Amino acid sequence: MMKTITPIAHIRSEFPTKFGIPRQSGLVPELRADIVFEPEFAVPEAVRGLADFSHLWLIWGFSAAEREGWSPTVRPPRLGGNTRMGVFATRSPFRPNGLGLSSVRIEAVETVDGVPVVRVSGADLMNGTPIYDIKPYLTTTDCHPEAHDGFVGEYGSYGVTVVLPDELAPEMPASEREALRGVLAQDPRPAFHNDPARVYGFPFGDYEVRFRVENDILIVISVEKR
């Protein structure tokens, strides 16, 4: 008999919505997030030894991309949203079980008011995303230098030059500003959007960020407190 899985924790991150989140973990190492355990699993003994590792695997749920049923093919953004590939050949959130897998760096394992909190960097998760399991990353078995990237490797990487004027949100902490710059450098727009006059916006932590992109240059228009 199959057991119904339940979250052991939730992520606490700078992204209250999906827009702006890096497409994969590790792309923006400046991003910080916390793994906050559910009461049943908030036991210090459960994370004993975890701080000895440098990285974690997170198994989590696409809670903001749930839909009825599934399709055997999807349109990967990397291919411009026009070409269909098999769902199991992609990392699309629209999967039969809606599970995601991310590798993140452990920054600290702390105890706050008797409850363990794992602080990580490089996460690609929306605030509140359910975490179903965490496992230590092992260099002896989890790293494959000879691996091939399939069709993804044929299309290069995303990236734009970011213009973020110093006078915008001067009160934003330097570390948070660098994280925002890293997020924007990944070009958060849908891959098939290319309108230089279009203004995009998304919430990032305590701020609302607005920008446009022209000739691979992303220009931040405003960064305002929410």
BELWOWO-V392963 format. One record per pair of residues at least 12 apart in sequence whose ideal C-beta (glycine too) atoms are under 10 Angstrom apart, sorted by sequence separation. I is the first residue (numbers start at 1). GAP is how many residues later the second one is. D is the distance in Angstrom with one decimal. If there is no record, write none. Layout:
BEGIN
i,gap,d
I,GAP,D
I,GAP,D
END
This chain:
BEGIN
i,gap,d
35,12,9.4
72,12,9.2
73,12,6.4
74,12,8.1
78,12,8.6
106,12,6.6
107,12,4.5
108,12,8.8
188,12,7.0
199,12,7.2
200,12,6.9
209,12,8.7
210,12,4.7
211,12,9.2
71,13,8.9
73,13,5.9
74,13,5.1
76,13,8.6
77,13,9.5
78,13,9.6
106,13,7.6
107,13,6.0
118,13,9.6
164,13,7.4
198,13,9.9
199,13,5.2
200,13,7.9
209,13,7.5
210,13,7.8
72,14,6.4
73,14,6.4
74,14,9.8
76,14,5.0
104,14,9.1
105,14,9.8
106,14,5.9
107,14,5.3
120,14,9.4
164,14,9.9
188,14,6.8
198,14,6.3
199,14,9.8
208,14,7.7
209,14,5.4
210,14,8.1
71,15,10.0
72,15,6.0
73,15,10.0
74,15,9.1
75,15,9.0
76,15,8.2
77,15,9.0
104,15,10.0
105,15,6.2
106,15,8.3
107,15,9.5
197,15,7.0
198,15,8.2
207,15,9.4
208,15,7.5
209,15,8.3
15,16,8.8
71,16,6.6
72,16,8.5
73,16,9.2
74,16,5.6
76,16,6.7
104,16,4.1
105,16,4.7
118,16,7.3
164,16,7.3
196,16,6.5
198,16,9.9
207,16,5.3
208,16,5.2
14,17,6.9
70,17,7.0
73,17,9.1
74,17,9.7
75,17,8.4
103,17,9.9
104,17,6.6
105,17,5.4
164,17,5.7
195,17,8.5
196,17,6.7
197,17,8.4
207,17,6.5
208,17,7.8
13,18,7.4
14,18,7.8
15,18,8.9
74,18,4.2
102,18,9.3
104,18,5.0
105,18,9.1
162,18,8.9
163,18,10.0
184,18,9.9
195,18,8.7
196,18,3.7
200,18,9.2
206,18,9.8
207,18,6.2
208,18,5.2
13,19,8.1
14,19,7.6
73,19,9.6
74,19,9.2
75,19,9.8
103,19,7.7
104,19,4.9
162,19,5.4
183,19,8.9
194,19,8.1
195,19,9.4
196,19,7.4
204,19,8.3
206,19,6.1
207,19,6.2
12,20,9.5
13,20,4.1
74,20,5.9
102,20,8.2
103,20,9.5
104,20,8.5
162,20,8.7
164,20,7.1
184,20,9.3
193,20,8.3
194,20,9.6
199,20,9.9
201,20,8.7
205,20,9.9
206,20,5.8
12,21,6.2
13,21,7.9
35,21,8.2
71,21,9.3
74,21,8.6
102,21,6.3
103,21,9.7
104,21,8.8
162,21,9.2
163,21,9.3
164,21,9.8
183,21,7.0
188,21,9.4
196,21,9.3
200,21,9.4
201,21,8.4
205,21,8.5
11,22,5.4
12,22,4.3
70,22,9.9
102,22,5.7
162,22,4.7
189,22,9.1
199,22,6.5
204,22,9.2
11,23,7.2
12,23,7.9
35,23,7.6
71,23,6.9
102,23,6.7
161,23,9.7
162,23,5.2
188,23,8.5
189,23,9.5
196,23,9.5
199,23,9.3
201,23,9.8
203,23,6.0
10,24,9.3
11,24,6.2
12,24,5.4
70,24,6.6
71,24,9.6
72,24,9.6
100,24,8.3
160,24,7.4
161,24,7.7
162,24,9.7
180,24,5.7
187,24,10.0
189,24,6.3
9,25,9.3
10,25,7.9
11,25,7.6
33,25,9.7
35,25,9.9
69,25,9.5
70,25,6.5
71,25,9.7
100,25,7.8
160,25,6.3
162,25,9.4
179,25,8.3
180,25,8.2
184,25,7.7
188,25,9.4
9,26,5.0
10,26,5.6
67,26,9.2
70,26,4.7
159,26,6.1
160,26,8.0
179,26,8.6
183,26,8.7
187,26,6.8
8,27,9.0
9,27,5.8
10,27,8.5
65,27,8.7
66,27,8.8
67,27,6.3
69,27,9.0
70,27,8.8
102,27,9.6
158,27,8.6
159,27,6.9
160,27,4.6
180,27,7.8
184,27,6.6
9,28,4.5
10,28,7.4
65,28,3.8
66,28,9.2
70,28,8.8
106,28,9.8
158,28,5.5
159,28,6.5
160,28,9.6
176,28,8.2
8,29,6.4
9,29,6.0
26,29,9.1
64,29,8.1
65,29,6.3
100,29,8.1
102,29,9.6
157,29,8.9
158,29,5.0
160,29,8.9
176,29,6.2
180,29,6.7
184,29,9.4
187,29,8.2
189,29,8.7
7,30,9.4
8,30,6.0
25,30,9.9
62,30,9.1
63,30,9.6
65,30,9.1
104,30,9.2
106,30,8.7
157,30,10.0
158,30,9.3
176,30,8.8
177,30,9.9
188,30,8.8
7,31,6.0
25,31,10.0
62,31,3.9
67,31,8.5
100,31,9.9
106,31,8.9
158,31,9.4
176,31,8.4
187,31,6.7
6,32,7.9
8,32,7.9
9,32,6.7
25,32,9.6
61,32,9.5
62,32,7.9
66,32,6.2
100,32,9.5
105,32,9.0
172,32,9.5
173,32,9.4
186,32,9.7
7,33,9.9
8,33,4.5
9,33,8.4
25,33,7.8
62,33,7.5
65,33,6.8
99,33,7.2
104,33,8.6
158,33,8.0
172,33,8.4
185,33,7.5
6,34,8.5
7,34,8.8
8,34,9.3
99,34,9.8
101,34,10.0
103,34,5.8
172,34,8.5
184,34,5.4
6,35,9.5
62,35,9.3
63,35,8.0
65,35,9.4
171,35,9.8
172,35,6.7
184,35,9.8
61,36,8.6
62,36,4.4
155,36,9.3
171,36,9.8
184,36,6.9
61,37,5.8
62,37,7.4
63,37,9.8
169,37,9.5
181,37,9.7
8,38,8.7
60,38,9.6
61,38,6.2
62,38,5.8
169,38,6.2
60,39,7.1
61,39,7.0
103,39,7.9
168,39,9.5
169,39,10.0
181,39,9.0
59,40,6.3
60,40,4.9
103,40,9.9
169,40,8.8
180,40,8.5
59,41,7.5
60,41,7.8
168,41,9.1
58,42,7.8
59,42,6.0
60,42,6.9
168,42,9.9
21,43,9.6
58,43,7.2
59,43,8.5
180,43,7.7
18,44,9.5
57,44,6.5
58,44,4.6
57,45,7.4
58,45,7.7
164,45,9.3
18,46,5.4
56,46,8.6
57,46,5.9
58,46,6.1
177,46,8.8
11,47,7.9
17,47,7.9
18,47,7.6
56,47,7.2
57,47,8.3
164,47,8.8
55,48,5.8
56,48,5.4
163,48,8.9
9,49,9.1
11,49,7.2
15,49,10.0
55,49,6.6
56,49,7.9
162,49,8.5
10,50,9.2
55,50,5.4
56,50,5.8
8,51,9.5
9,51,9.1
54,51,6.4
55,51,6.4
160,51,9.7
162,51,9.8
169,51,9.3
172,51,6.8
53,52,9.8
54,52,6.2
161,52,9.7
168,52,6.1
171,52,9.9
7,53,8.4
10,53,9.3
53,53,6.2
54,53,9.9
160,53,6.1
168,53,8.4
169,53,8.5
170,53,9.5
172,53,9.3
5,54,9.2
7,54,7.4
23,54,7.4
52,54,9.3
160,54,9.7
161,54,9.2
163,54,6.3
164,54,8.6
165,54,8.9
168,54,6.6
169,54,3.8
171,54,8.2
23,55,8.2
51,55,6.9
160,55,9.3
161,55,6.4
162,55,8.1
163,55,6.8
164,55,8.6
165,55,6.9
168,55,4.4
169,55,7.3
5,56,9.0
7,56,9.2
50,56,7.1
53,56,9.3
160,56,5.0
161,56,4.9
162,56,5.0
163,56,4.7
164,56,4.6
165,56,9.5
167,56,9.8
168,56,8.7
169,56,7.7
51,57,7.5
52,57,9.3
159,57,7.9
160,57,6.4
161,57,6.8
162,57,8.3
163,57,6.4
165,57,9.9
51,58,4.1
121,58,9.1
160,58,4.4
161,58,9.4
162,58,7.1
163,58,9.9
165,58,9.1
50,59,5.2
51,59,9.1
159,59,9.7
160,59,9.7
164,59,7.9
49,60,9.3
58,60,9.7
90,60,9.4
122,60,9.8
48,61,9.3
64,61,10.0
65,61,9.7
89,61,6.8
90,61,9.1
91,61,9.0
47,62,5.6
56,62,7.3
58,62,8.0
63,62,9.6
64,62,5.8
89,62,7.6
90,62,8.7
124,62,9.9
47,63,9.7
60,63,9.5
62,63,9.8
63,63,7.7
89,63,9.4
47,64,8.9
56,64,6.5
60,64,9.8
61,64,9.9
62,64,9.3
64,64,8.7
44,65,9.3
55,65,8.7
58,65,7.4
60,65,6.2
63,65,7.2
64,65,7.7
85,65,9.1
50,66,8.5
55,66,9.9
58,66,9.4
60,66,9.7
63,66,5.8
85,66,6.9
24,67,7.3
44,67,5.7
51,67,8.9
55,67,8.8
56,67,9.7
58,67,7.4
62,67,8.2
63,67,5.7
85,67,9.9
23,68,8.3
48,68,9.3
50,68,6.9
61,68,6.8
62,68,9.5
83,68,8.7
35,69,8.8
42,69,9.8
47,69,4.7
60,69,5.3
61,69,4.7
42,70,9.9
44,70,7.4
46,70,7.0
47,70,9.2
60,70,6.2
61,70,8.2
33,71,7.6
35,71,9.5
42,71,9.8
43,71,9.6
44,71,7.9
45,71,9.0
47,71,6.7
58,71,8.9
59,71,9.9
60,71,5.0
61,71,6.3
42,72,8.3
43,72,8.7
44,72,5.2
59,72,7.2
60,72,6.2
79,72,7.3
31,73,9.2
32,73,10.0
34,73,9.5
42,73,4.5
43,73,7.3
58,73,5.8
59,73,4.9
60,73,8.6
78,73,7.8
79,73,9.0
33,74,9.3
34,74,9.6
35,74,9.4
41,74,10.0
42,74,6.4
58,74,8.7
59,74,4.4
60,74,9.3
78,74,5.7
18,75,8.9
25,75,9.1
29,75,9.5
32,75,6.9
41,75,8.9
42,75,8.9
56,75,10.0
58,75,7.9
59,75,7.4
76,75,8.0
78,75,10.0
79,75,9.4
80,75,8.9
25,76,8.5
26,76,8.1
29,76,6.9
34,76,9.2
36,76,9.2
39,76,8.5
57,76,8.1
58,76,5.8
59,76,7.5
76,76,8.0
78,76,9.2
79,76,7.0
127,76,9.6
25,77,3.7
26,77,6.1
57,77,6.8
58,77,8.4
78,77,5.4
24,78,7.8
25,78,5.4
26,78,7.4
34,78,9.4
37,78,6.7
56,78,5.3
57,78,4.5
78,78,9.4
127,78,9.4
24,79,9.1
25,79,5.7
26,79,7.9
36,79,8.1
37,79,6.1
56,79,6.9
57,79,7.5
76,79,9.3
78,79,9.6
22,80,9.9
25,80,9.3
36,80,9.2
37,80,7.7
56,80,6.3
57,80,5.7
78,80,8.3
35,81,8.7
36,81,6.1
37,81,8.3
55,81,7.5
56,81,6.0
57,81,9.3
77,81,9.2
35,82,6.9
36,82,8.6
53,82,9.6
54,82,8.9
55,82,3.7
34,83,5.5
35,83,4.1
53,83,4.2
54,83,7.3
55,83,9.0
34,84,7.0
35,84,7.8
50,84,8.1
52,84,8.5
53,84,6.7
55,84,8.7
33,85,9.3
34,85,5.5
35,85,6.4
53,85,8.2
54,85,8.6
57,85,7.5
33,86,7.7
34,86,7.4
50,86,6.9
53,86,9.9
32,87,6.8
33,87,5.5
47,87,8.7
49,87,8.5
55,87,8.5
32,88,7.4
33,88,7.5
35,88,8.8
46,88,9.8
55,88,9.9
31,89,9.0
32,89,5.5
33,89,8.6
34,89,9.3
31,90,6.2
32,90,9.0
33,90,4.1
35,90,9.7
41,90,9.7
11,91,9.5
30,91,7.1
31,91,6.2
32,91,8.1
33,91,9.3
5,92,9.7
29,92,5.5
30,92,8.4
31,92,6.1
33,92,6.7
36,92,9.8
38,92,9.1
11,93,9.6
28,93,8.7
29,93,4.8
31,93,8.1
38,93,9.0
5,94,9.3
28,94,6.7
31,94,9.6
33,94,8.4
37,94,8.6
25,95,9.4
26,95,8.9
27,95,7.5
28,95,9.0
36,95,8.9
25,96,9.7
26,96,4.5
28,96,8.2
33,96,9.4
35,96,6.1
25,97,5.5
26,97,8.9
27,97,7.2
37,97,9.6
24,98,9.4
25,98,6.1
26,98,7.9
25,99,4.5
35,99,6.8
22,100,8.4
24,100,5.8
25,100,8.2
22,101,8.5
23,101,7.1
21,102,9.0
22,102,4.6
21,103,5.7
22,103,9.6
21,104,7.2
12,105,8.7
21,105,6.0
20,106,9.6
21,106,9.8
9,107,9.5
11,107,10.0
12,107,9.6
13,107,9.5
19,107,9.6
9,108,9.3
15,108,9.3
18,108,5.8
21,108,9.7
9,109,8.1
11,109,8.6
14,109,9.6
15,109,9.0
17,109,6.9
81,109,6.8
82,109,9.5
13,110,6.1
15,110,7.5
16,110,7.3
17,110,8.7
80,110,9.3
81,110,6.0
82,110,7.2
12,111,9.8
13,111,9.0
15,111,4.9
16,111,5.2
80,111,5.4
81,111,4.5
11,112,6.4
13,112,5.7
14,112,9.6
15,112,5.6
16,112,8.1
77,112,9.7
79,112,7.8
80,112,5.1
81,112,9.5
11,113,9.9
12,113,9.5
13,113,6.6
14,113,7.3
15,113,9.5
77,113,6.4
78,113,6.6
79,113,9.6
11,114,4.5
13,114,4.7
15,114,9.1
77,114,4.2
10,115,9.3
11,115,7.6
12,115,6.2
13,115,8.4
76,115,8.6
77,115,7.8
11,116,6.7
12,116,7.9
13,116,7.7
75,116,9.8
10,117,8.4
11,117,7.0
12,117,9.5
75,117,9.4
10,118,5.6
11,118,4.7
10,119,6.6
11,119,8.3
9,120,9.6
10,120,5.8
11,120,6.2
9,121,7.8
10,121,6.3
7,122,9.0
8,122,8.6
9,122,4.2
7,123,3.7
8,123,6.0
9,123,8.7
6,124,8.4
7,124,6.0
8,124,6.5
9,124,9.2
5,125,9.6
7,125,5.9
8,125,6.4
9,125,7.5
6,126,7.7
7,126,9.4
8,126,7.4
5,127,5.4
5,128,8.2
24,128,9.9
27,130,9.1
27,131,8.6
27,132,9.8
23,135,7.1
22,136,9.5
32,143,7.7
31,144,10.0
32,144,8.6
30,145,6.9
31,145,9.5
30,146,8.6
30,147,9.2
31,147,9.5
32,147,7.0
30,148,4.8
31,148,4.9
29,149,9.8
30,149,4.0
31,149,9.2
28,150,9.2
29,150,9.0
30,150,8.6
28,151,6.4
30,151,7.9
31,151,6.9
28,152,9.2
30,152,4.9
31,152,7.0
28,153,8.9
29,153,7.5
30,153,8.6
28,154,3.8
27,155,7.7
28,155,5.5
27,156,8.8
28,156,9.4
28,157,7.9
27,158,8.9
28,158,6.7
27,159,5.7
20,160,9.0
22,160,8.1
22,161,6.4
14,162,7.6
21,162,8.0
24,162,9.2
20,163,5.7
22,163,9.8
23,163,6.8
20,164,8.2
22,164,5.4
23,164,9.5
14,165,7.1
21,165,9.4
23,165,8.9
14,166,8.3
20,166,8.9
22,166,8.4
21,167,7.8
15,168,8.7
20,168,4.6
23,168,9.5
14,169,8.4
19,169,6.2
20,169,9.9
18,170,9.8
19,170,9.2
19,171,9.4
31,173,9.9
20,180,8.8
19,181,7.7
20,181,9.1
21,181,8.9
19,182,8.2
20,182,4.0
19,183,4.2
20,183,8.0
21,183,10.0
18,184,8.7
19,184,8.5
20,184,6.3
17,185,6.2
19,185,9.8
16,186,9.0
17,186,6.0
15,187,7.9
16,187,5.1
17,187,9.6
15,188,7.5
16,188,8.8
14,189,8.5
15,189,7.0
16,189,8.7
20,189,7.5
14,190,5.4
15,190,8.4
19,190,10.0
13,191,9.9
14,191,4.2
20,191,10.0
13,192,8.8
14,192,8.8
14,193,9.0
16,210,9.0
END
